[in-house]
Each structure stands twice: as structure tokens, then as C-alpha cells.
Amino acid sequence: MWPTSILGFKNSTAHFEDILGQSLSAVTGTNTTGAGTKIATVDIDFFQGSFETTNVPTDVAINGRGLFVLNDPTSDEQFYTRAGHFTMDNQGYYENAHGLRVQGYLYDDLGQNLIETLSDIQIELNDMIPPLQPPRPR
């Protein structure tokens, strides 16, 4: 179980239903009907919360009903989250604080064809070009 956080929190509503039970006892001759309730469904409230600027360039947010797909590189298990506080590890993988890698649909090496399989997002740090300041007007 991963530690919980309020970052990206979404409220849930539990819906209950009656349980109809009956226990008969031949010895005492009693008849007990009704056994309480149980949870039938749990609905997630996707009401859009407010956005907050973090000044962290790798932080992102989703506007609408989407979820980020995260992959555990050790077990290949997928997780879903609304929390968009991500960083880059030393290999250039885009990941959350627990080391789960953000996944997405990537383009081929030429940047022309979308590969329709989810993959871990990895940025080649040596291929990045540092930003340049525009020249100042004279």
C-alpha cells in the first residue's frame, strides 16, 4: 500500500443496499429476518478542483475526468492517479515520489507515427537543449 496524500484527492461516495437474511432455528422455533446492509458500489466524484501553481516545471494537472497511468517498474503493475507531482529520475524517467513511472503513448524515433502501446515516459537528458534567453532590445 502506498502512503496516502491529499494531492490529487477525489472524494468517494459509498452506496448501501439491504441484506435480506433469514435464520431459522428448529430448536427454539425463532425466525429472524434481516441482516443489515452492505456496500453495493463506491462512486468517485470527478468534480474538477482548483489548479495550483507549484513553480515545479515537471508538475502537471488534468482538466476533466482523466487519470495518469503509472507503472511499477519492479512488478509491471499499473496504477491510476490524479496527483500530478512528478520528477525525473537519474535515467530520465518521469515518475512520482514512490518511483512509479508515468506512462503515455509515444511517437516513433522519427516523431511521425504514434505507437499505440502505453510506455514509460523517458526523456534523454543528454539530448535536451538548454533554453536561451532572447536578445535584449537595444
Phi, psi and omega in degrees: 000132180275147177301145182272158180210155177275351178296121180076016183298139173232132181289150177235150177237126178269136176248131185253156174223155180287146172251122179262113181235158178214127176236126180248138178238117182291331183287312184268342180076019180271154178228112180249123180245141179098131181228017177100215183227166173217162177285125180269312180213160173231120181256135176270134178273111181267025177303130183290122175277184180274152177270149180229130178282131184249347185063019173254115188295343180264359177283139179222164178222158178251130174258107182122206189264011184283171176223149172279142176259126180242146181237132174276113184293341180275328182246351184062023178274142180259146177228160180233141182209159171258348182287121185250029177271099184239160176222178175253133175277183184289350176258003178088008177282136177278119187215166176267183184294343181262007179082010176279132185273135177287136180247157178197177176267121187254163174265160177294177184299334179273351180074023184250329185239130178284129177271120188271039175230132178298137179221155174297137178276121179230130179255126176287104186297329180286342180271355183282140178258125181295148180292150177248144176281138177294150179296145179281141177296145180270000000 
